[in-house]
Amino acid sequence: MIFILTRYIHIDTILPMAKPLLPKQIDPFQLAVKDTTLEGDLPLSEMLRLKDFLCEKDGVVGIHLEFSRNAQGQAFMKGRIKTCFKVICQRCSAPMSLTLDISVNDRLVRSDKEAERLPERYEPLIVDSELMSLSSLVEEEILLSIPIVPKHSIEECGVKSSDLTEFEEQKDELNPFVNLKKLLRE
């Protein structure tokens, strides 16, 4: 009698599940009608306006965006955008990692006029043509989330905290209104 021993290996352990390909162009209103969810990765290299901020051009942006309509038929885009990339610290001029986890909750509208009529609780996303670039849409959300002045925390920065204190003191000395400030306090 011969016994053959076999070992079953689940295919997912050999080949990781590939994320589905994301479309280059989307019709957000049509996606909302169909209650569509887009999930996957977009390369940072496709985001032309973002390239100016990046130290390294490689990397990806993970997206999970749900397009839907409410009972009144209003279209929405909700979800998350996650990424990490290197930018220049504006304090010490060294590269630093910037991690973004952006919550998206936009009401889809067709015009500025329609956006103006929205209640304040909604963030409008103006869709002025049928098709729009998914990459550009995600890039816009990232650009709006980047700090105006990206910088390391004081502990991580190459500039010593004593140098920062000296600069603040020098700034006060150069300010012509510092004496006015003292007079107002009196």
Steps between C-alpha positions, in 0.01 A plus 500: 500500500635843404403821675553827327525791737408832355507840650239751403619854465242769465563689178486841680816412689687453173351782294374798694162621383552773243293813548270569209614757248349842549353690206691803370180697435182489708147641482432569870124545452471170310705327770261642762196371308656152503616520868857427393805461721848562361784344695863464403830679459597791276868576428626835627685538170164565325435808715676776311420793732607301807842417348631848588462424873656153495862406573447156347262439214417137580225384731128439492177647626249255644139593437163376617225717353128424514266677260132498596174695510279580797119473512468845335716385208799717598833349398787454747859381504624365834808307600869519584821589323826380658856566397850563628768689311814702561501881497753761609475622861465878484690542827816295439480434120540124548267239349218384724217251470152645481218254567149601401176324590228711340133454571287590197135601532402704194164590349517481119368812323507620140565875546629773731144625537385159624799484738409838652152372589633202696466497879833564677525139618574390141831540319419547129679319222425682177478259208476727197539231234379144465841338527780600735840358577498284813866580556432877484210467741715314755792737440277799581399346833867435585607854408227642724626285789874576482604740777587849376839469669598133536756450776634234734398498861748693718649170625562363149616822334865571422463855633572522873226644718752755637545630142124541473491703824777729376315555174180593683693753710664647188163520327363709790800733481449555127128565537434879502169447678643318801505827696140569405411157636665591832312831514167331442562264790557794739 
